[in-house]
Amino acid sequence: MGYPTRTGSQPAPNRVAQDERAAALVGDRGRRAAELKAVTLGDAAGAGVIELQAKSVTATPTAAEHNALVADIRALAGLLSRMGAKIAGL
């Protein structure tokens, strides 16, 4: 089938724009390539894994349930911080 073209072998302008954006995402093109590069799951691997402690509740949460949720939020914040540091080091 092929790409839509205007004059023979020249790609359509929208296809060229898509190719340029894809090249920027993989960090291959442009002055800001490193800033625009997409992050993959593998880039953040090793930042850690957390086990959530909070459970669903059907009424007003107890102090223990609230504390478990607070602990989960702190663990998530720490994980995001480690991921950010790992990605920034790329």
N, C-alpha and C positions, 0 to 999 in steps of 0.2 A: 504494500500500500504506500508507504512513504509519508513525508511531511507535506502539509499544504504549501504550495509555492506560488509566487507571483510571476516570475519570469524564468522558467526553466529550472535551473539548479540553485537559485537563490532561495533560502528559507524565508517563510513569511515572517514579518516583523515580530508578531507575538511569540513565535517559536524561538527567535533569537533572544528575546527578552527572557523567556523561560530558561534557556540554556545558560544565560548570564547569571540568573539568580541561582541556579543549581551549582554553577562553578563557584559562586561566592559562598554558598553553604558548605561546600567541602573545603573551602579555604584555598582554592586554586587561582583566584583571580581578583585583581583590584588592590588598591592601596590599603583598604581596610579589611582585607581578607581574614586576618587573624581575629579581628573584632566580630566579624559576621559569621564565622565558622559555626556550624551546627554542632551541638554536643550530642554524643551518642551515649547509650547506657553503659557501654564499655569504658567510656572516659571516667565515669563516676564509680566504677567497680572498686571494691575494696574500702569504700567509705564506711561500710558497716550495714548491719541489719538490726532492726529492733522488733521486739515482741510487744504488742500492745497489751496493756493491762486492763484498760477500761472495758466494761461490759455494758450492754444495753440496759436501760432502766425503764420502768413503766410508771414510776411515781417520783416524788422528790428524792434526789440522790442523797445517800448517806455521806458522812464525812469520808469514809473509806473509799466510796465510789468517786467522790470529788477528787480526793488525793490521787487516785489511780489515773484519772483523766489529766490532772496537772502533771503527773510523772510522764505520761505519754506525750504531752505537748512539749515538755522539756527534752525528752528523748528525740522527738522529731526535729526540734530546733537544733539540737546537737548534730543530728545526722545531716540536715541541710547545710549546716555550717561546714562540716567536714567535706561534703560533696562540693560546696563552693570553693573551698581551699584546694581540693584536688583538681577541679576544673581550671581554676586560675593558674595552677602550676603547669598547665599544658603548654 
